[in-house]
Amino acid sequence: MAYTAIELIETKRDRSVLSPDAIEWLIGAYTDGSVPDYQMSAMAMAILLNGMNSDELTAWTEAMLHSGEVMDFSEIAAAKVDKHSTGGVGDKISIPLVPVVAACGVYVPMISGRGLGHTGGTLDKLESIPGFTTGLTPDEFRKVLTEHGLVLAGQSETMVPADRKLYALRDVTGTVPSIPLIASSIMSKKLAEGLDGLLLDVKTGSGAFMKDLVHARALAHTMVGIGASHEVDTVAFITSMSQPLGNEVGNANEIKESIDVLRGEGPADVSELTMVFGETMLELAGVDGGRERLDDAIRSGAALQKFIDVTEAHGGDASVIEDPSLLVRAPHEAVIAAPADGYVTRCDAFIIGVSATWLGAGRERKKDIPDPGVGITLKAKIGDEVAKGDPLAIVRYGDQTKWETQSDTLSSAWTVSERPVSAPELIIERVDVTTI
Amino acid sequence: MAYTAIELIETKRDRSVLSPDAIEWLIGAYTDGSVPDYQMSAMAMAILLNGMNSDELTAWTEAMLHSGEVMDFSEIAAAKVDKHSTGGVGDKISIPLVPVVAACGVYVPMISGRGLGHTGGTLDKLESIPGFTTGLTPDEFRKVLTEHGLVLAGQSETMVPADRKLYALRDVTGTVPSIPLIASSIMSKKLAEGLDGLLLDVKTGSGAFMKDLVHARALAHTMVGIGASHEVDTVAFITSMSQPLGNEVGNANEIKESIDVLRGEGPADVSELTMVFGETMLELAGVDGGRERLDDAIRSGAALQKFIDVTEAHGGDASVIEDPSLLVRAPHEAVIAAPADGYVTRCDAFIIGVSATWLGAGRERKKDIPDPGVGITLKAKIGDEVAKGDPLAIVRYGDQTKWETQSDTLSSAWTVSERPVSAPELIIERVDVTTI
């Protein structure tokens, strides 16, 4: 069937439905360059404003997913399950989660991203382990997964090229915040991993991209629907990102906290989310044992050993896992002190994420390279009682000028009040095929 | 003030209002290439779907108009008035209208366009007069206007470059049918002519771009509003384009019919519209005499002489005006015959326009050069009684293969029924600053 980009743009502009054939043609023609950026950006705006129905969304995701190489691990008999988070501050959950479920027999072919905006990225965190290489060839990826049951790598050039191209275009044309485009972008990348099951962590709150529950829920439902239409069991959790997860923000800091979780010594919120997600991934993989089996993997050291094994398989120096004090630390230290006696009623994830980024933990521009040693250790979070002068956070940084521009901003992330409040509910809701 | 294209796209996407400064920046940056096509096409789609308010529209038109050279004829004491049609089939009104009003002392610095889609263009029609050159330098344009009181040329490269660039982009991104974008495109070009008054002919019906009255009315009101905000007296007529205007469609054919009008021998509809528009242009110019003065200009031969003068000033061979049988004619002739006795109840302007284009009178692609001798002479229009076998139209064409592909299509433009219907009302309504 022959199409023209103009007629397809007109179809969406006029609120009609694009056929699966038309979508397949469009994504193919955009990927090979025969449909130019200026047509795709008009289409993206029409989709943002007029939406896509579930058939269009299925076809769009399918076309993106097949725009490049699709992985096939069918020679591995065990179930392959992955997890994706929409991103937050202090969200290091993947790092303890993948080893612990792998230690229970679930195969995890995880492809992660880098920090963008105020959020950190799993790849940047892993690379604070000396030698840890996240850029693997497809053969290396398969080898690490097959040998160890887990792999933690970046996306190769050959996977979902349509998404890479479209994402870059959306970023400069005001067409990022479209639920169908966000959902199909995430799901096309994950479905190209050849999975049996997928767990999605959709964050909501100040430190998340979806600031409010309505949008987070719409995204979760949309992604679970795409998973179902591609016959991949998909469960989404909507979780709170109003304050950072755990006590550590920053690349090496978060590796240290992840190791704590794998040793059974992590902070309650990170440990709990790791375990809830782990249980769900075991379920999705059809692996028995649940929470108890996960606890055993931690207690026995099997989970930590998996992390050591995968670190070595990626060329990393595992001695920092056995002794996290060997991890790099930025040279300077500063303290944010409580301005009054009282209770922390706000510990704003967005502000803390932005400050960490500006101090060097993240990227202001794509080409920036994060400093692994920059980080913020939270000493008081929502609900905690503090006395005036108590540390709210300890900041490690490398550049004094940067710190001076950030100190007031970072301090403004906390509110200390006379009356106590409860910490926010960590898990807001669970969304699966039975609830959409 | 510094802007980024992304924030302005987001503003329009989110249904907020763009400031005049922001619009001026955007149009300037698009014209000089610092805002790329892929951002402008996303903006155009956001405008198409979310609209612009009247302040935005004024600023948008103003910025387009000042993107290039703006003509200034203030050294000519007489009023300068122009006319623009949104385009139709057989719409040659400008050709008799401009000489007749010029013969009454109104100066007309007319910049016209070429045929696009199923419609003809004034420049293509004029160029069927041997030697008639429509591409004038600004100095030549001024000289012809000053000496003769009228000029009929194409747009120079230096006028409204933003519109030329944006129109080409809209054409390939599904963003043509936006009332604010159409209105600002037309009005920026006309206002750059340095006018005192402007008459707009907004066509509606099958052969028009605005197929229905609701959209035609919206466009007319929008353009009259832009005229008012730029202090140019503007009157719009909404006129019928359900059947072609006059009896001739095709370039040389329409020159012949225009000469008939200037001789006082034109078909009733073309002559009437010419006179109504002429009266309004005299009013807009503050020239007395009205219809009677226009009639005198025809009767005395002054109007025809103006057409001869301007033709010679443009390098054209005026002998074809004195003897229209010298105009080029395509070599072959065919007749469309009435399929039954009865009354013509439909004579579809769109189908006739498309057939004329395909036979070679217009352009399928921008680079095509129309054949001036191809044309269709209508022998029966809506309301006429016909006997089976009577000619409905006589077609002149050059390419037998093209005719064979068009003969059935063209025949389908007519419906002959048992009961008579009236011809459609030619002028549907008049819109001016008192009625919007």
Contacts between the chains, C-beta under 8 A, distances in Angstrom:
chain1	res1	chain2	res2	distance
A	5	B	172	7.8
A	6	B	172	6.1
A	6	B	173	7.2
A	6	B	174	5.3
A	7	B	174	8.0
A	9	B	45	7.8
A	9	B	173	6.2
A	9	B	174	3.4
A	10	B	174	4.4
A	13	B	45	6.8
A	13	B	48	6.7
A	13	B	49	7.0
A	13	B	174	5.3
A	13	B	175	7.8
A	36	B	37	7.9
A	36	B	38	7.7
A	37	B	36	7.9
A	37	B	37	7.4
A	37	B	38	3.9
A	38	B	36	7.7
A	38	B	37	3.9
A	38	B	38	4.5
A	38	B	40	7.6
A	38	B	41	4.4
A	38	B	169	6.4
A	38	B	172	7.4
A	38	B	173	6.0
A	39	B	41	7.0
A	39	B	172	6.6
A	39	B	173	5.6
A	40	B	38	7.5
A	41	B	38	4.4
A	41	B	39	7.0
A	41	B	41	5.1
A	41	B	42	4.2
A	41	B	45	7.9
A	42	B	41	4.2
A	42	B	42	6.3
A	42	B	44	6.8
A	42	B	45	4.5
A	42	B	173	4.0
A	42	B	174	6.0
A	42	B	175	6.2
A	44	B	42	6.8
A	45	B	9	7.8
A	45	B	13	6.9
A	45	B	41	7.9
A	45	B	42	4.5
A	45	B	45	3.9
A	45	B	46	5.4
A	45	B	49	7.6
A	46	B	45	5.4
A	46	B	49	7.0
A	46	B	174	7.5
A	48	B	13	6.7
A	49	B	13	7.0
A	49	B	45	7.6
A	49	B	46	7.0
A	49	B	49	4.7
A	49	B	50	7.1
A	50	B	49	7.1
A	169	B	38	6.4
A	172	B	5	7.8
A	172	B	6	6.2
A	172	B	38	7.4
A	172	B	39	6.6
A	173	B	6	7.3
A	173	B	9	6.3
A	173	B	38	6.0
A	173	B	39	5.6
A	173	B	42	4.0
A	174	B	6	5.4
A	174	B	9	3.4
A	174	B	10	4.5
A	174	B	13	5.3
A	174	B	42	6.0
A	174	B	46	7.5
A	175	B	13	7.9
A	175	B	42	6.2
